[in-house]
Amino acid sequence: MSKVIYYVAATIDGYIADPSDSLDWLMRHELEPGGTNDYESFLGTVGAIVMGATTYEWVLTHGPWGYELPAWVMTHRELPLPQETATGAAADIRFSQAEIRQVHQEMLVAAKGKDLWVVGGGDLAGQFADAGLLDEILLSTAPVTLGAGRPVLPRRLDLELLETARNGAFAAARYRVLGQLQEDRSAG
């Protein structure tokens, strides 16, 4: 059964991009191939991806399109298709303004039983969580602080820690999303 996974790297103060939407802080460190939360191993489990417009634009400006999977880009703007892909094949990109549940259903069909990856940003992952569709978060935390920027996941969620490990300079963790965090009214 397909899972919806938010696979993401963040700083220890909880940001996925700086205030200028730069990921330069992330490119300073690499994950060890084959280690916990390893990109290549994770990507092999994925059948479709979804990302927001800002993430899509960042990917386009930092090299050829590297995904050979059906990709949904959530946007209300007109965006260009990639000029080139890493393999030379045509990119399978579907621009959408649809409701998250509809996109989820379309992705499930395209993924053919494999997992769905919410590439980013944090608010998009939050929209999947709001709809009760986000199953897991694979978080690699870098030894960097930014002080401000795009939050990793701007929602109040209750999570269950399933796994922790070290991969290079990163602390790697896997969480199950239990649902919205409920206030404990018995405290205080």
Secondary structure as UniProt FT lines:
FT   STRAND          4..11
FT   TURN            12..13
FT   STRAND          15..17
FT   TURN            19..20
FT   TURN            24..25
FT   HELIX           26..28
FT   TURN            33..34
FT   TURN            36..37
FT   HELIX           39..43
FT   TURN            44..45
FT   STRAND          46..52
FT   HELIX           53..61
FT   STRAND          71..74
FT   STRAND          93..96
FT   HELIX           100..111
FT   TURN            112..113
FT   STRAND          115..120
FT   HELIX           122..130
FT   TURN            131..132
FT   STRAND          136..142
FT   STRAND          150..151
FT   STRAND          157..167
FT   TURN            168..169
FT   STRAND          170..180
FT   TURN            185..186
//
